[in-house]
Amino acid sequence: MQQRDPHEEMNPNEADHDEATCEGGCCSKGAAYDPPAPKAPAGTVVPTVVLRLSVRNHPGVMSHVCGMFARRAFNLEGILVLPVMDGTTSTMLLLVHDDRRLDQLERQLSKLEDVLEIHREATGHRAFAAVAEFIG
Amino acid sequence: MNMTGAELIMRLLERQGITTIAGIPGGANLPMYDAFHTSSIQHILVRHEQAAGFMAQGMARTTGLPAVCFATSGPGATNILTAIADAKLDSVPVICITGQVPTGLIGSDAFQEIDTYGLTVPITKHNYLVRTVEELLTVIPDAFRIAMSGRPGPVVIDVPKDVQSARIEFDAYPEPGAPDAPPRFSHDDIFRAAGLINASEKPVIYAGAGIIGSNAAPALHALAEKASIPVACTLLGLGSMPDSHPLYLGMLGMHGSRGTNMIMEECDLVIALGVRFDDRATGKAAEFCPKAHIIHIDIDRSELGKIKLPMLGIEADVRLAIEALLPEVGADKRSDWTARTTELREAHPMAMPGADDLLTPYGIIRQTAAMLDDDAIISTDVGQHQMWTAQAYPFTYPRQWLTSGGLGTMGFGLPTAIGAAVAFPERTSVCFSGDGSILMNIQELATAVEINANVKIVLLNNGHLGLVRQQQELFYGARYMASRFEARPDFATIARGFGMAACDLANEANPAEALAAALRQPGPCFINVPIAEEDCVFPMVPPGAANHTMIGGETHATA
């Protein structure tokens, strides 16, 4: 799996998401993203929450995180990743739905060996808003 | 110290206590195979990599300790995936070490290159692609720690060929991997659990594989006996309570006895111990134990509330939790509830038609059990024979029963039984199988003969994919499709062709005597048992339905 550009946001739920051209981790081998959960009906605003993860920084960690979302049918609206300090860990911000499955989602994430810490990030939406200026 | 990566792998495995590894060599793992020459570890050559994974499962499920299997890159790795996925779903600590093409060729579509790391992400507890020989010093002990800690599970370590061949110089071996300390739980929660149990008039314990994984059977018996709580087991929990125990209700769920599922309907408290509310056990989850509060104790926090929201969920090693609970739970005879459960069990017992006739499903299973010592290890494949064995075999202790529960893998039985025989050569390892399942790993008859494993295969032969045929009969208007075998192999002849002793009870003047002789003789033996093709497993809860909608299995029924 390629180390993805950490400055790029990806949204695997987008309808026009193209595996052939995707450079994000979501479409790398072994982690094809095919969310079985239905999208919210048009017009409804699903509340979101941002999770801040500290993860081990190695080429497989995106497979583990994105793959878990795919196979457990959790929604993943966006990801931001940057390596931290000496590069042995990365910080990941995940934009996810704030619904009744959030608790289960956090528990499944915390079971991943490469996920070192996880907590809800109150100011995380700002990061996604800032990145949105550069994409789409 | 100075050695190659392959030699280092073997030293680290020796230090973990590994004595036997099942596998198949190939281009990308030859350095590791060369290192067997200087290792105390014995190698067992299987005939298909999937069987190496299941042999490791047979060793791990019977000993409770991690076991190791080897496969080469590419097809070796893809072949072993099913056994790894099976270990994941049933929480079995298996370490699979695969060869990979040299680091410089990764990503080039080299010969026998496949993305083993990517393929194994969703089916392992954790996985590694080792990039330098130095990483082995941390990866191997870590893999064992992860496989054993908390809820156990499989770990895959993919090692490129150049990493196996590279030399490493280091001062000292790392400490062998050991399990992490179990999660701490609050005694307030234990008091609350005890309060709910003491206040309950109609409690039931729903016990699963976690009881076996945490060696909690004695604690479970003590809790059940002190507070007079009946115990129902999941498929994988069988053996955590002896069949003869007066509080034992047998298996619940899709093929549980009518009386047991009725008791679950009536109970007012479910004490769920080391279980995950699997749909085969609960039926339609929304209607499972409709009158009951739930206490759920499991070592995997993500299981608490995943399917059913408990009134009280406790993340804990279930043995430690029960031991903490015991002094807080009041001794109680619960005479009314005991009388009621006895009444339901006597009115709706597990019906076993034909149990006196050797050439019927229940007959062959019950009579085989009667002929075996108590220490026999029982494995199955997947299908009708599996459910009949789960219903009818009188299991007496944990780790006696090896079956593929979560993944339901046909082909599981024979290699797993061989693995059990390797782990406990002095005991008899019996594999109940079906004529559909056995063909999925029949090549392992060669392995059993080669190592003279004390394995007895008892084949319930009805010429069908029986459980498929049954579902087509019951739920698809008896429109049978692809469930009947037109070609009926002569399995006794096939077994003899592999060099294995065999008998066919269809041709025996005294089948009972032939069966006893086959079970008694040392070494592997194949026993073909013809059974009627129309026999169904009853009772049966239709898939997706609630457990109170059982079909068949009434005591007055004949089929």
Interface residues (C-beta under 8 A of the other chain):
Chain A: M1 S28 K29 G30 A31 P59 G60 S63 H64 G67 R71 D103 Q104 R107 Q108 S110 K111 E113 D114
Chain B: D115 Y117 G118 L119 V121 P122 K125 H126 N127 L129 I146 D300 R301 S302 G305 K306
